[in-house]
Amino acid sequence: SKMNVPFHLANAELDGLFLKQSQEAGLLALKGHRSVGGMRASIYNAMPVEGIVALVEFMREFERVNG
């Protein structure tokens, strides 16, 4: 689907930390599909641009700290 953006962290050991911190930042439901794993950002029409910007900013900071 073009509305779901699946991705994997370079270090799968950081998945739990990524999910915990993203949830604390108000970014919910990023855990990937159980058959695929990794992460999945759903960016349906109801998702405001500000939500995407918040996710990108969070991901950049997470990479800076943990990358």
C-alpha positions as CSV (number, residue, x, y, z in Angstrom):
1,S,0.0,0.0,0.0
2,K,1.2,3.5,-0.8
3,M,-0.4,4.7,2.4
4,N,1.8,2.4,4.6
5,V,5.5,3.0,4.8
6,P,7.3,-0.1,6.1
7,F,10.8,0.2,7.4
8,H,13.4,-1.6,9.5
9,L,16.0,-0.1,11.8
10,A,19.6,-0.9,11.0
11,N,19.9,-2.5,14.4
12,A,16.9,-4.7,15.2
13,E,17.9,-4.6,18.9
14,L,16.7,-1.0,19.0
15,D,13.2,-1.9,17.9
16,G,11.8,-1.9,21.4
17,L,13.4,1.3,22.4
18,F,12.2,3.0,19.2
19,L,8.6,1.9,19.8
20,K,8.8,2.9,23.5
21,Q,10.2,6.4,22.8
22,S,8.0,7.0,19.8
23,Q,4.9,6.2,21.9
24,E,6.2,8.5,24.6
25,A,6.5,11.2,21.9
26,G,2.8,10.7,20.9
27,L,3.6,8.7,17.8
28,L,1.4,5.6,18.0
29,A,0.9,2.3,16.2
30,L,4.3,2.2,14.5
31,K,4.9,-1.5,15.1
32,G,5.1,-3.4,11.8
33,H,2.8,-6.2,10.8
34,R,3.4,-9.4,12.8
35,S,4.3,-11.4,9.7
36,V,6.9,-8.8,8.4
37,G,8.2,-7.2,11.6
38,G,10.0,-3.9,11.7
39,M,8.0,-0.7,11.7
40,R,5.2,0.7,9.7
41,A,4.0,4.3,9.4
42,S,0.4,4.6,8.2
43,I,-0.1,8.0,6.4
44,Y,-3.7,7.9,5.4
45,N,-5.5,11.1,4.2
46,A,-6.7,11.8,7.8
47,M,-3.0,12.0,9.0
48,P,-2.1,15.7,9.1
49,V,1.2,16.9,7.6
50,E,2.2,17.9,11.1
51,G,2.1,14.2,12.1
52,I,4.5,13.3,9.3
53,V,6.8,16.1,10.3
54,A,6.8,15.0,13.9
55,L,7.6,11.4,12.9
56,V,10.5,12.6,10.7
57,E,11.9,14.8,13.4
58,F,11.6,12.0,15.9
59,M,13.3,9.5,13.6
60,R,16.2,12.0,12.9
61,E,16.8,12.5,16.6
62,F,16.6,8.8,17.3
63,E,19.2,8.1,14.7
64,R,21.4,10.9,16.0
65,V,21.3,9.5,19.5
66,N,21.3,5.8,18.7
67,G,22.8,5.6,15.2
